[in-house]
Amino acid sequence: MTIISIQTPRHVPTPRGAALGAWAFQAIRKLISRLSTARQQHREHQGYATRVGDAANVRRYAQQVMQYDARFAAELFSAADRHEYFGR
C-alpha cells in the first residue's frame, strides 16, 4: 500500500511596513529618474548655448576677414552653421 502525504505550507504574513517601504522606494526611484532627465536636458541646453556662442564668434571673425578673402569667409560661415547645428 502506498501512502501519499500532502503538506500545506503555513501562511506567512506580509512583513510590517512592506507596503510603505515599496511606496518609498518607488517614490525615490521616480525622483531620481526626474532629476536625471532634468540634468541631461540642462547639459544638452548648455552644450547648445556654447555651440551657438562659438558659432557667433566665428561669424564675427568671418565678417572681419570678408574684405580680404571672401572664399575663406564663406568657409567660416559654413563651418559656423555646421558647428551650431551639430548634434541636433
OpenMM code with the backbone's topology and positions (N, CA, C; nanometers):
from openmm import Vec3, app, unit

residues = "MET THR ILE ILE SER ILE GLN THR PRO ARG HIS VAL PRO THR PRO ARG GLY ALA ALA LEU GLY ALA TRP ALA PHE GLN ALA ILE ARG LYS LEU ILE SER ARG LEU SER THR ALA ARG GLN GLN HIS ARG GLU HIS GLN GLY TYR ALA THR ARG VAL GLY ASP ALA ALA ASN VAL ARG ARG TYR ALA GLN GLN VAL MET GLN TYR ASP ALA ARG PHE ALA ALA GLU LEU PHE SER ALA ALA ASP ARG HIS GLU TYR PHE GLY ARG".split()
positions = [
    Vec3(0.0819, -0.1156, 0.0000),
    Vec3(0.0000, 0.0000, 0.0000),
    Vec3(0.0888, 0.1254, 0.0000),
    Vec3(0.0444, 0.2274, -0.0757),
    Vec3(0.1222, 0.3489, -0.0904),
    Vec3(0.0567, 0.4599, -0.0086),
    Vec3(0.1423, 0.5352, 0.0598),
    Vec3(0.0918, 0.6475, 0.1391),
    Vec3(0.1392, 0.7767, 0.0742),
    Vec3(0.0462, 0.8671, 0.0498),
    Vec3(0.0801, 0.9971, -0.0070),
    Vec3(0.0535, 1.1021, 0.1006),
    Vec3(0.1584, 1.1745, 0.1310),
    Vec3(0.1441, 1.2808, 0.2308),
    Vec3(0.1456, 1.4154, 0.1593),
    Vec3(0.0459, 1.4917, 0.1825),
    Vec3(0.0370, 1.6254, 0.1237),
    Vec3(0.0482, 1.7253, 0.2378),
    Vec3(0.1482, 1.8110, 0.2235),
    Vec3(0.1679, 1.9113, 0.3286),
    Vec3(0.1345, 2.0487, 0.2714),
    Vec3(0.0627, 2.1229, 0.3459),
    Vec3(0.0311, 2.2586, 0.3036),
    Vec3(0.1194, 2.3540, 0.3836),
    Vec3(0.1823, 2.4470, 0.3129),
    Vec3(0.2679, 2.5404, 0.3864),
    Vec3(0.1835, 2.6333, 0.4726),
    Vec3(0.2393, 2.6708, 0.5834),
    Vec3(0.1621, 2.7607, 0.6690),
    Vec3(0.1699, 2.9022, 0.6137),
    Vec3(0.0737, 2.9794, 0.6447),
    Vec3(0.0613, 3.1151, 0.5924),
    Vec3(0.1676, 3.2055, 0.6577),
    Vec3(0.2407, 3.2779, 0.5729),
    Vec3(0.3407, 3.3715, 0.6232),
    Vec3(0.2843, 3.5119, 0.6028),
    Vec3(0.2700, 3.5871, 0.7082),
    Vec3(0.2123, 3.7212, 0.6935),
    Vec3(0.3111, 3.8171, 0.6259),
    Vec3(0.2541, 3.9170, 0.5624),
    Vec3(0.3371, 4.0198, 0.4988),
    Vec3(0.4092, 4.0973, 0.6082),
    Vec3(0.5394, 4.1216, 0.5894),
    Vec3(0.6128, 4.1954, 0.6926),
    Vec3(0.5549, 4.3350, 0.7133),
    Vec3(0.5623, 4.3802, 0.8358),
    Vec3(0.5108, 4.5137, 0.8659),
    Vec3(0.5941, 4.6176, 0.7916),
    Vec3(0.5280, 4.7144, 0.7352),
    Vec3(0.5968, 4.8227, 0.6670),
    Vec3(0.6408, 4.7895, 0.5256),
    Vec3(0.6065, 4.6721, 0.4747),
    Vec3(0.6489, 4.6347, 0.3399),
    Vec3(0.5841, 4.7251, 0.2351),
    Vec3(0.4573, 4.7539, 0.2524),
    Vec3(0.3879, 4.8401, 0.1561),
    Vec3(0.4460, 4.9820, 0.1615),
    Vec3(0.4738, 5.0305, 0.2814),
    Vec3(0.5320, 5.1630, 0.2965),
    Vec3(0.6725, 5.1678, 0.2357),
    Vec3(0.7505, 5.0638, 0.2587),
    Vec3(0.8849, 5.0565, 0.2018),
    Vec3(0.8823, 5.0521, 0.0500),
    Vec3(0.7891, 4.9756, -0.0055),
    Vec3(0.7776, 4.9670, -0.1510),
    Vec3(0.7357, 5.1013, -0.2086),
    Vec3(0.6424, 5.1701, -0.1434),
    Vec3(0.5995, 5.3008, -0.1900),
    Vec3(0.7150, 5.4012, -0.1841),
    Vec3(0.7911, 5.3991, -0.0738),
    Vec3(0.9039, 5.4916, -0.0592),
    Vec3(1.0108, 5.4635, -0.1648),
    Vec3(1.0393, 5.3373, -0.1894),
    Vec3(1.1390, 5.3014, -0.2909),
    Vec3(1.0947, 5.3500, -0.4287),
    Vec3(0.9678, 5.3314, -0.4607),
    Vec3(0.9165, 5.3755, -0.5902),
    Vec3(0.9203, 5.5281, -0.6021),
    Vec3(0.8869, 5.5986, -0.4963),
    Vec3(0.8898, 5.7457, -0.4988),
    Vec3(1.0329, 5.7963, -0.5177),
    Vec3(1.1277, 5.7355, -0.4487),
    Vec3(1.2682, 5.7755, -0.4622),
    Vec3(1.3189, 5.7451, -0.6020),
    Vec3(1.2802, 5.6306, -0.6560),
    Vec3(1.3226, 5.5936, -0.7912),
    Vec3(1.2686, 5.6929, -0.8948),
    Vec3(1.1423, 5.7336, -0.8802),
    Vec3(1.0841, 5.8319, -0.9722),
    Vec3(1.1538, 5.9673, -0.9592),
    Vec3(1.1847, 6.0067, -0.8365),
    Vec3(1.2529, 6.1340, -0.8139),
    Vec3(1.3914, 6.1336, -0.8784),
    Vec3(1.4647, 6.0261, -0.8600),
    Vec3(1.5979, 6.0152, -0.9201),
    Vec3(1.5880, 6.0168, -1.0721),
    Vec3(1.4880, 5.9500, -1.1264),
    Vec3(1.4688, 5.9486, -1.2715),
    Vec3(1.4396, 6.0891, -1.3238),
    Vec3(1.3525, 6.1634, -1.2548),
    Vec3(1.3211, 6.3007, -1.2969),
    Vec3(1.4430, 6.3907, -1.2879),
    Vec3(1.5190, 6.3781, -1.1798),
    Vec3(1.6386, 6.4602, -1.1642),
    Vec3(1.7420, 6.4275, -1.2719),
    Vec3(1.7548, 6.3011, -1.3051),
    Vec3(1.8487, 6.2603, -1.4094),
    Vec3(1.8078, 6.3167, -1.5450),
    Vec3(1.6796, 6.3105, -1.5751),
    Vec3(1.6297, 6.3651, -1.7013),
    Vec3(1.6500, 6.5165, -1.7071),
    Vec3(1.6212, 6.5850, -1.5974),
    Vec3(1.6387, 6.7301, -1.5936),
    Vec3(1.7860, 6.7673, -1.6097),
    Vec3(1.8731, 6.6913, -1.5473),
    Vec3(2.0170, 6.7186, -1.5577),
    Vec3(2.0661, 6.6984, -1.7008),
    Vec3(2.0186, 6.5915, -1.7643),
    Vec3(2.0582, 6.5652, -1.9019),
    Vec3(2.0077, 6.6760, -1.9952),
    Vec3(1.8852, 6.7212, -1.9759),
    Vec3(1.8315, 6.8292, -2.0585),
    Vec3(1.9095, 6.9589, -2.0364),
    Vec3(1.9482, 6.9839, -1.9114),
    Vec3(2.0268, 7.1035, -1.8814),
    Vec3(2.1628, 7.0975, -1.9503),
    Vec3(2.2262, 6.9812, -1.9485),
    Vec3(2.3551, 6.9654, -2.0163),
    Vec3(2.3417, 6.9862, -2.1668),
    Vec3(2.2367, 6.9312, -2.2252),
    Vec3(2.2145, 6.9491, -2.3686),
    Vec3(2.1922, 7.0967, -2.4023),
    Vec3(2.1131, 7.1647, -2.3198),
    Vec3(2.0873, 7.3063, -2.3430),
    Vec3(2.2160, 7.3870, -2.3275),
    Vec3(2.2947, 7.3530, -2.2267),
    Vec3(2.4207, 7.4220, -2.2042),
    Vec3(2.5161, 7.4003, -2.3222),
    Vec3(2.5215, 7.2789, -2.3723),
    Vec3(2.6059, 7.2498, -2.4876),
    Vec3(2.5612, 7.3261, -2.6109),
    Vec3(2.4305, 7.3340, -2.6305),
    Vec3(2.3782, 7.4082, -2.7456),
    Vec3(2.4106, 7.5565, -2.7321),
    Vec3(2.3951, 7.6111, -2.6129),
    Vec3(2.4253, 7.7530, -2.5917),
    Vec3(2.5740, 7.7803, -2.6189),
    Vec3(2.6600, 7.6886, -2.5790),
    Vec3(2.8027, 7.7045, -2.6050),
    Vec3(2.8310, 7.7008, -2.7546),
    Vec3(2.7668, 7.6064, -2.8248),
    Vec3(2.7873, 7.5966, -2.9697),
    Vec3(2.7388, 7.7222, -3.0410),
    Vec3(2.6258, 7.7785, -2.9969),
    Vec3(2.5736, 7.9000, -3.0588),
    Vec3(2.6708, 8.0156, -3.0361),
    Vec3(2.7254, 8.0253, -2.9160),
    Vec3(2.8221, 8.1307, -2.8873),
    Vec3(2.9489, 8.1169, -2.9703),
    Vec3(2.9978, 7.9928, -2.9809),
    Vec3(3.1164, 7.9693, -3.0639),
    Vec3(3.0898, 8.0059, -3.2101),
    Vec3(2.9739, 7.9672, -3.2593),
    Vec3(2.9389, 7.9967, -3.3985),
    Vec3(2.9276, 8.1475, -3.4207),
    Vec3(2.8737, 8.2190, -3.3242),
    Vec3(2.8632, 8.3645, -3.3370),
    Vec3(3.0017, 8.4285, -3.3421),
    Vec3(3.0943, 8.3775, -3.2624),
    Vec3(3.2316, 8.4295, -3.2659),
    Vec3(3.2961, 8.4051, -3.4020),
    Vec3(3.2743, 8.2873, -3.4576),
    Vec3(3.3318, 8.2552, -3.5885),
    Vec3(3.2694, 8.3435, -3.6960),
    Vec3(3.1389, 8.3698, -3.6863),
    Vec3(3.0737, 8.4563, -3.7851),
    Vec3(3.1278, 8.5998, -3.7771),
    Vec3(3.1512, 8.6475, -3.6550),
    Vec3(3.2101, 8.7814, -3.6417),
    Vec3(3.3490, 8.7864, -3.7056),
    Vec3(3.4266, 8.6825, -3.6814),
    Vec3(3.5595, 8.6767, -3.7412),
    Vec3(3.5499, 8.6704, -3.8944),
    Vec3(3.4516, 8.5941, -3.9439),
    Vec3(3.4337, 8.5823, -4.0891),
    Vec3(3.3981, 8.7178, -4.1503),
    Vec3(3.3182, 8.7961, -4.0812),
    Vec3(3.2839, 8.9286, -4.1340),
    Vec3(3.4057, 9.0205, -4.1369),
    Vec3(3.4942, 9.0046, -4.0405),
    Vec3(3.6170, 9.0854, -4.0409),
    Vec3(3.7089, 9.0448, -4.1560),
    Vec3(3.7129, 8.9153, -4.1869),
    Vec3(3.8028, 8.8636, -4.2893),
    Vec3(3.7434, 8.8794, -4.4292),
    Vec3(3.6137, 8.9022, -4.4396),
    Vec3(3.5454, 8.9028, -4.5688),
    Vec3(3.6072, 9.0020, -4.6677),
    Vec3(3.6501, 9.1150, -4.6211),
    Vec3(3.7051, 9.2148, -4.7132),
    Vec3(3.8403, 9.1719, -4.7704),
    Vec3(3.9101, 9.0820, -4.7043),
    Vec3(4.0405, 9.0363, -4.7532),
    Vec3(4.0312, 8.9077, -4.8352),
    Vec3(3.9463, 8.8138, -4.7888),
    Vec3(3.9355, 8.6847, -4.8575),
    Vec3(3.7910, 8.6351, -4.8446),
    Vec3(3.7127, 8.6545, -4.9472),
    Vec3(3.5697, 8.6199, -4.9437),
    Vec3(3.5476, 8.4691, -4.9382),
    Vec3(3.6317, 8.3913, -5.0061),
    Vec3(3.6140, 8.2452, -5.0045),
    Vec3(3.6410, 8.1890, -4.8653),
    Vec3(3.7445, 8.2391, -4.8008),
    Vec3(3.7736, 8.1937, -4.6648),
    Vec3(3.6591, 8.2318, -4.5705),
    Vec3(3.6043, 8.3508, -4.5877),
    Vec3(3.4913, 8.3943, -4.5055),
    Vec3(3.3703, 8.3045, -4.5286),
    Vec3(3.3467, 8.2662, -4.6535),
    Vec3(3.2348, 8.1755, -4.6827),
    Vec3(3.2552, 8.0409, -4.6149),
    Vec3(3.3790, 7.9930, -4.6156),
    Vec3(3.4089, 7.8670, -4.5456),
    Vec3(3.3841, 7.8803, -4.3956),
    Vec3(3.4223, 7.9939, -4.3406),
    Vec3(3.3985, 8.0162, -4.1973),
    Vec3(3.2497, 8.0213, -4.1658),
    Vec3(3.1722, 8.0882, -4.2517),
    Vec3(3.0267, 8.0923, -4.2299),
    Vec3(2.9652, 7.9524, -4.2340),
    Vec3(3.0069, 7.8714, -4.3295),
    Vec3(2.9510, 7.7363, -4.3385),
    Vec3(2.9972, 7.6503, -4.2208),
    Vec3(3.1204, 7.6698, -4.1774),
    Vec3(3.1683, 7.5951, -4.0605),
    Vec3(3.0901, 7.6344, -3.9355),
    Vec3(3.0589, 7.7619, -3.9237),
    Vec3(2.9799, 7.8080, -3.8088),
    Vec3(2.8406, 7.7454, -3.8109),
    Vec3(2.7802, 7.7391, -3.9299),
    Vec3(2.6476, 7.6761, -3.9409),
    Vec3(2.6533, 7.5287, -3.9030),
    Vec3(2.7534, 7.4582, -3.9526),
    Vec3(2.7662, 7.3150, -3.9201),
    Vec3(2.7889, 7.2959, -3.7704),
    Vec3(2.8725, 7.3812, -3.7106),
    Vec3(2.9019, 7.3674, -3.5687),
    Vec3(2.7784, 7.3958, -3.4829),
    Vec3(2.7011, 7.4941, -3.5251),
    Vec3(2.5819, 7.5311, -3.4468),
    Vec3(2.4782, 7.4205, -3.4491),
    Vec3(2.4612, 7.3540, -3.5608),
    Vec3(2.3571, 7.2515, -3.5727),
    Vec3(2.4096, 7.1107, -3.5537),
    Vec3(2.5346, 7.0971, -3.5128),
    Vec3(2.5912, 6.9647, -3.4848),
    Vec3(2.5198, 6.9059, -3.3633),
    Vec3(2.4734, 6.7850, -3.3713),
    Vec3(2.4114, 6.7208, -3.2579),
    Vec3(2.2603, 6.7366, -3.2495),
    Vec3(2.2012, 6.8062, -3.3425),
    Vec3(2.0556, 6.8166, -3.3431),
    Vec3(1.9965, 6.7007, -3.4140),
] * unit.nanometer
topology = app.Topology()
chain = topology.addChain("A")
for resn in residues:
    res = topology.addResidue(resn, chain)
    for name in ("N", "CA", "C"):
        topology.addAtom(name, app.Element.getBySymbol(name[0]), res)
